[in-house]
């Protein structure tokens, strides 16, 4: 379980294809503190640390993960958001994030304001997720906890402050970029309950 508050940025230094899986070596300021079997959010994807070598760690994305996320498009040199799992003694500064990506969204516009940025997104297919986009609700975008506004069917906007822009990979998101989306877990359970009551 995560909070969507990005802890560090990592760089993909090597990629290996093993059958239908892809293995990534990531260099980061927190890699040396990690241990095998730990769950770490990589661009919003919960991946298990398999090996640690000084300031690098290794994770593998299986076929299911590659189909549901943008990890299949990652290349060597890509910068990614990293967050270690939540300690129960921590303050919950973002919202509850599982690291289980629901779908993807495409950036359709970036608006630079005076001191902030607005990013507009459209869901990639999957119209059943439209009801989980809630005005002023929470969403995880590449692992970053953000607040939605200007919600219209499969469209939403997020506002980015300078700190978030500088300390996450949102600065690399341009028009046409595809990002990982995880909806608020509470909303997903409420939706499932309503579906079962029908």
C-alpha positions, -999 to 999 in steps of 0.1 A, spaced: 0 0 0 13 35 -9 2 71 -5 10 85 -40 37 109 -25 68 103 -46 99 95 -26 126 95 -53 133 95 -90 150 65 -106 167 60 -139 163 28 -159 199 16 -167 192 -17 -184 163 -38 -197 162 -75 -204 135 -94 -223 129 -129 -208 101 -147 -226 70 -125 -222 85 -107 -192 107 -76 -190 133 -71 -163 145 -36 -154 176 -24 -135 169 10 -118 194 33 -103 181 56 -76 190 73 -43 170 47 -24 181 15 -42 208 7 -17 182 8 11 159 -17 -5 158 -55 1 147 -84 -20 109 -91 -17 101 -55 -9 72 -39 -28 80 -6 -45 58 16 -67 75 23 -101 55 49 -120 25 37 -100 31 0 -107 37 -22 -76 68 -43 -85 88 -67 -63 125 -60 -57 144 -91 -68 180 -80 -64 199 -50 -50 234 -41 -63 248 -9 -47 227 20 -60 207 -2 -84 178 -26 -80 161 -51 -103 124 -57 -108 104 -77 -134 71 -69 -151 52 -99 -163 30 -100 -194 -2 -90 -175 15 -59 -161 29 -50 -195 -6 -52 -211 -22 -30 -185 5 -4 -180 29 17 -200 59 -4 -188 61 -21 -222 71 13 -236 99 20 -210 134 25 -225 169 27 -210 174 62 -196 138 68 -187 132 86 -154 105 70 -132 87 78 -100 95 56 -70 77 52 -36 83 26 -10 53 10 7 35 29 35 45 25 71 14 23 94 31 49 116 33 75 87 10 104 80 -12 97 49 -3 128 29 -18 116 -3 -45 88 -6 -45 50 -4 -28 37 -35 -23 0 -41 1 1 -71 -24 -19 -91 -29 1 -123 -65 1 -136 -60 16 -170 -41 42 -190 -49 78 -200 -35 100 -228 -24 135 -222 -43 157 -246 -31 192 -235 -6 209 -212 -13 244 -201 15 264 -185 1 289 -160 20 316 -141 37 293 -115 18 261 -121 7 237 -149 -26 221 -159 -25 187 -176 -56 175 -194 -62 137 -199 -86 114 -217 -91 77 -206 -78 51 -231 -109 31 -239 -125 13 -210 -157 35 -206 -167 15 -175 -141 36 -156 -157 69 -164 -178 68 -132 -147 66 -111 -135 100 -123 -150 123 -96 -147 161 -94 -122 170 -66 -116 133 -61 -82 116 -59 -64 97 -86 -29 81 -90 -12 92 -121 21 74 -127 20 68 -89 15 104 -80 -15 113 -59 -34 141 -76 -68 159 -74 -92 159 -103 -112 188 -117 -130 198 -149 -143 162 -150 -164 154 -181 -172 117 -190 -138 102 -198 -119 135 -195 -102 152 -165 -77 178 -156 -50 179 -128 -31 210 -116 6 207 -108 24 229 -83 61 236 -89 74 212 -62 55 183 -78 66 193 -113 103 193 -102 102 162 -81 82 138 -102 81 125 -138 51 147 -146 76 171 -162 82 146 -189 45 142 -198 38 159 -231 7 159 -253 2 124 -266 20 107 -237 3 77 -221 3 75 -183 -7 48 -157 -39 54 -139 -52 39 -106 -85 50 -93 -94 56 -57 -99 22 -40 -129 34 -20 -147 44 -52 -139 10 -68 -155 -8 -38 -185 14 -38 -190 8 -76 -186 -29 -72 -212 -29 -44 -237 -10 -66 -231 -35 -94 -239 -64 -72 -271 -48 -59 -285 -44 -94 
